[in-house]
Amino acid sequence: MTPTWSLPEPMLTVAVDNPTLHTGGAAEPKWDGLRAQLAVYAGRRVLLRSRRGTDMTAAFPEINAAAHTQLPANGPGGVRR
């Protein structure tokens, strides 16, 4: 059975006229590159998806391997996905 999943809404950059932050505001630089979401499902299935939902897992075998060796088998805190 294929797990069901949904992507959270992506955090996209927004152009501003003035770089001054309001009190309590936060910002981060936008670096060129890729943004991805990593999920490890029960049975150790790893999925790496772009913000648009494209499966990028095969393009990054080193991330797939690291997820298998460094992340808990049932996800953070032992929670099954």
MIVO-540899 format. One record per residue: residue number from 0; residue in one letter; x, y negated, z of N, C-alpha, C, CB in turn. Coordinates in steps of 0.001 Angstrom, whole numbers, plus 500000, padded with zeros to 6 digits. Glycine has a CB too. Layout:
BEGIN
 pos code   n_c1   n_c2   n_c3  ca_c1  ca_c2  ca_c3   c_c1   c_c2   c_c3  cb_c1  cb_c2  cb_c3
 NUM    A      X      Y      Z      X      Y      Z      X      Y      Z      X      Y      Z
...
//
This chain:
BEGIN
 pos code   n_c1   n_c2   n_c3  ca_c1  ca_c2  ca_c3   c_c1   c_c2   c_c3  cb_c1  cb_c2  cb_c3
   0    M 500835 501178 500000 500000 500000 500000 500884 498753 500000 499048 500005 501214
   1    T 500633 497853 499095 501387 496608 499008 500871 495642 500070 501276 495983 497585
   2    P 501781 495069 500882 501324 494133 501903 500732 492878 501274 502474 493759 502834
   3    T 499758 492326 501945 499214 491048 501490 499957 489942 502215 497669 490953 501743
   4    W 500155 488846 501528 500860 487720 502127 500435 486450 501422 502395 487909 502047
   5    S 500700 485364 502049 500460 484071 501420 501595 483139 501835 499056 483483 501823
   6    L 501926 482240 500955 502973 481262 501253 502377 480076 501990 503676 480795 499960
   7    P 503108 479541 502975 502648 478286 503576 502806 477166 502550 503443 477958 504888
   8    E 502118 476074 502770 502271 474930 501876 503718 474451 501924 501294 473782 502265
   9    P 504342 474226 500779 505743 473791 500770 505888 472366 501285 506322 473892 499360
  10    M 507059 472108 501866 507388 470756 502310 508163 470107 501173 508221 470757 503663
  11    L 507511 469260 500434 508139 468618 499285 508651 467239 499651 507159 468521 498121
  12    T 509657 466785 498924 510176 465445 499154 509216 464416 498580 511574 465286 498533
  13    V 509247 463250 499164 508389 462151 498721 509253 460904 498580 507202 461908 499721
  14    A 509161 460254 497444 509929 459019 497234 509344 457893 498087 509929 458617 495728
  15    V 510220 457043 498612 509795 455886 499407 510496 454637 498893 510100 456100 500918
  16    D 509890 453488 499133 510489 452217 498730 511564 451758 499700 509422 451152 498614
  17    N 511444 452174 500977 512340 451715 502024 512765 452933 502856 511653 450620 502919
  18    P 514067 453162 503015 514514 454340 503754 514417 454213 505272 515919 454641 503385
  19    T 513930 453089 505787 513808 452903 507224 512711 453809 507773 513513 451427 507560
  20    L 513030 454556 508821 512064 455462 509432 511256 454752 510494 512765 456671 510031
  21    H 509989 455104 510604 509172 454573 511685 509551 455287 512982 507651 454742 511375
  22    T 509188 454730 514124 509495 455328 515416 508921 456735 515477 508943 454463 516569
  23    G 509752 457678 515859 509315 459067 515956 509402 459818 514639 507912 459119 516461
  24    G 509795 459138 513561 509902 459787 512250 511200 460570 512133 509815 458748 511127
  25    A 511256 461447 511167 512456 462243 510908 512633 462400 509409 512370 463632 511598
  26    A 513865 462588 508999 514156 462781 507580 515358 463696 507454 514414 461424 506863
  27    E 515513 464269 506285 516690 465072 505987 517096 464792 504554 516419 466593 506209
  28    P 518391 464917 504257 518806 464702 502864 518244 465806 501980 520353 464652 502747
  29    K 517978 465484 500747 517525 466491 499784 518730 466905 498967 516369 465947 498862
  30    W 519168 468127 499173 520296 468667 498440 519754 469399 497227 521160 469607 499330
  31    D 520488 469339 496122 520091 470129 494960 520323 471595 495287 520883 469704 493677
  32    G 519445 472440 494834 519580 473864 495096 518230 474535 495139 520320 474101 496396
  33    L 518174 475666 495796 516955 476460 495873 516399 476462 497281 517215 477884 495411
  34    R 515092 476547 497379 514418 476725 498644 513671 478035 498550 513464 475530 498975
  35    A 513763 478860 499572 513114 480162 499510 512577 480552 500880 514089 481228 498994
  36    Q 511639 481477 500855 511059 482032 502073 511413 483520 502099 509492 481802 502133
  37    L 511892 483991 503236 512286 485380 503395 511290 486079 504306 513722 485491 503959
  38    A 510841 487258 503914 509950 488061 504748 510452 489491 504761 508484 487996 504237
  39    V 510424 490107 505944 510761 491515 506092 509501 492202 506585 511978 491738 507077
  40    Y 509012 493152 505808 507774 493864 506134 508080 495211 506750 506904 494043 504888
  41    A 507071 495815 507365 507203 497164 507906 507716 498063 506787 505838 497692 508484
  42    G 508558 499002 507126 509166 499856 506120 510416 499227 505535 508176 500155 505022
  43    R 510830 498085 506101 512059 497384 505706 511996 496780 504318 513218 498322 505773
  44    R 510816 496533 503783 510719 495860 502482 511034 494377 502675 509294 496053 501845
  45    V 511972 493879 501890 512395 492480 501966 511880 491749 500739 513946 492359 502072
  46    L 511295 490579 500951 510855 489723 499850 511445 488338 500037 509304 489656 499772
  47    L 512032 487819 498974 512560 486463 498955 511790 485740 497861 514132 486429 498705
  48    R 511024 484730 498230 510136 484040 497289 510474 482558 497201 508671 484219 497704
  49    S 510295 482013 496011 510454 480571 495815 509221 479867 496373 510663 480222 494300
  50    R 509272 478553 496435 508125 477811 496960 506902 477947 496064 508481 476343 497124
  51    R 507091 478360 494834 505962 478581 493917 505514 480038 493902 506340 478149 492503
  52    G 506166 480872 494695 505762 482264 494807 506504 483240 493935 504361 482370 494511
  53    T 507501 482781 493192 508275 483662 492327 509149 484583 493178 509145 482840 491343
  54    D 509104 485881 492898 509938 486843 493613 511385 486686 493168 509445 488294 493371
  55    M 512270 486274 494069 513684 486049 493767 514583 487097 494410 514101 484667 494230
  56    T 514003 488139 494985 514764 489127 495742 515894 489750 494926 513840 490212 496239
  57    A 515609 490168 493698 516626 490838 492876 517775 489907 492500 515989 491394 491613
  58    A 517527 488610 492467 518564 487651 492080 519567 487397 493204 517924 486338 491659
  59    F 519232 487808 494436 520097 487553 495588 520295 488835 496397 519500 486440 496481
  60    P 520999 489828 495822 521177 491098 496530 521908 490947 497866 521933 492063 495653
  61    E 522765 489927 497989 523492 489730 499250 522554 489294 500373 524603 488689 499067
  62    I 521513 488526 500052 520535 488128 501069 519665 489324 501441 519654 486952 500562
  63    N 519283 490119 500455 518512 491337 500696 519288 492261 501634 518191 492059 499360
  64    A 520571 492475 501345 521400 493350 502174 521561 492789 503586 522776 493547 501529
  65    A 521780 491484 503699 521941 490857 505019 520659 490972 505832 522341 489377 504871
  66    A 519507 490822 505197 518227 490949 505903 518078 492361 506456 517041 490608 504963
  67    H 518483 493358 505674 518381 494741 506134 519307 495032 507312 518694 495687 504995
  68    T 520480 494439 507315 521452 494745 508369 521371 493822 509578 522830 494684 507806
  69    Q 520823 492605 509413 520878 491636 510500 519536 491278 511129 521506 490409 510008
  70    L 518416 491636 510500 517111 491292 511062 516459 492526 511678 516195 490686 509978
  71    P 515664 492328 512733 514990 493464 513362 514084 494203 512378 514176 492992 514560
  72    A 513962 495510 512549 513166 496332 511643 511700 495925 511607 513274 497776 512038
  73    N 511167 495442 512709 509753 495068 512764 509551 493564 512821 509095 495708 513959
  74    G 510513 492802 512358 510382 491349 512356 510755 490747 513700 508967 490952 511989
  75    P 510733 489410 513796 511104 488744 515048 510217 489201 516196 511016 487223 514893
  76    G 510836 489524 517308 510076 489941 518478 509412 491300 518338 509042 488929 518777
  77    G 509801 492072 517330 509210 493384 517122 507818 493363 516521 509165 494103 518399
  78    V 507410 492237 515964 506076 492121 515394 506052 492780 514018 505643 490638 515301
  79    R 505121 493690 513820 504976 494366 512542 504242 493478 511566 504244 495694 512708
  80    R 504753 493400 510337 504093 492586 509310 503410 493489 508334 505091 491668 508582
//
